[in-house]
């Protein structure tokens, strides 16, 4: 993660604690919270995103298959 993004997230965690819990926490404590969320909770959100992407890809593939089927031309009957 880029340093600036990490800094922004740490500041947002500090703001959350102050606004929601009326607690001031330092940068290190906020960074520990960020690390916890990323390592313990983040994978659940990541995996959910991957599952959602798989579902969306499957839906798109079905749509593409239907579009391709619609492009088929009928085979002329073979006359003997």
FENVENFEN-V438163 format. One record per residue. RES is the residue in three letters. PHI is phi in radians with two decimals (NA if undefined). OMEGA is omega in whole degrees, 0 to 359 (none if undefined). Layout:
res: <RES:RES>
phi: <PHI:PHI>
omega: <OMEGA:OMEGA>
//
This chain:
res: <UNK:UNK:UNK:UNK:UNK:UNK:UNK:UNK:UNK:UNK:UNK:UNK:UNK:UNK:UNK:UNK:UNK:UNK:UNK:UNK:UNK:UNK:UNK:UNK:UNK:UNK:UNK:UNK:UNK:UNK:UNK:UNK:UNK:UNK:UNK:UNK:UNK:UNK:UNK:UNK:UNK:UNK:UNK:UNK:UNK:UNK:UNK:UNK:UNK:UNK:UNK:UNK:UNK:UNK:UNK:UNK:UNK:UNK:UNK:UNK:UNK:UNK:UNK:UNK:UNK:UNK:UNK:UNK:UNK:UNK:UNK:UNK:UNK:UNK:UNK:UNK:UNK:UNK:UNK:UNK>
phi: <NA:-1.04:-0.98:-1.14:-1.16:-1.07:-1.06:-1.06:-1.13:-1.07:-1.12:-1.18:-1.15:-1.06:-1.10:-1.02:-1.06:-1.23:-1.29:-1.61:-2.11:0.95:-2.11:-1.70:-2.10:-1.40:-1.07:-1.12:-1.10:-1.14:-1.14:-1.14:-1.10:-1.04:-1.07:-1.05:-1.07:-1.14:-1.52:-1.75:-1.92:-0.91:-1.03:-1.12:-1.17:-1.07:-1.12:-1.11:-1.09:-1.10:-1.07:-1.09:-1.13:-1.09:-1.06:-1.17:-1.09:-1.09:-1.10:-1.11:-1.11:-1.05:-1.10:-1.12:-1.05:-1.13:-1.09:-1.18:-1.07:-1.15:-1.42:-1.10:-1.81:-1.16:-1.28:-1.18:-1.21:-1.44:-1.75:-2.05>
omega: <179:183:182:179:179:179:179:181:178:178:179:177:178:178:179:181:181:184:185:186:182:179:173:176:182:180:181:179:179:178:176:176:179:179:178:181:182:186:185:184:182:181:178:178:179:181:176:177:178:179:177:179:178:179:180:178:178:178:179:181:178:179:178:179:179:178:179:178:180:180:182:177:180:176:176:178:179:180:179:none>
//
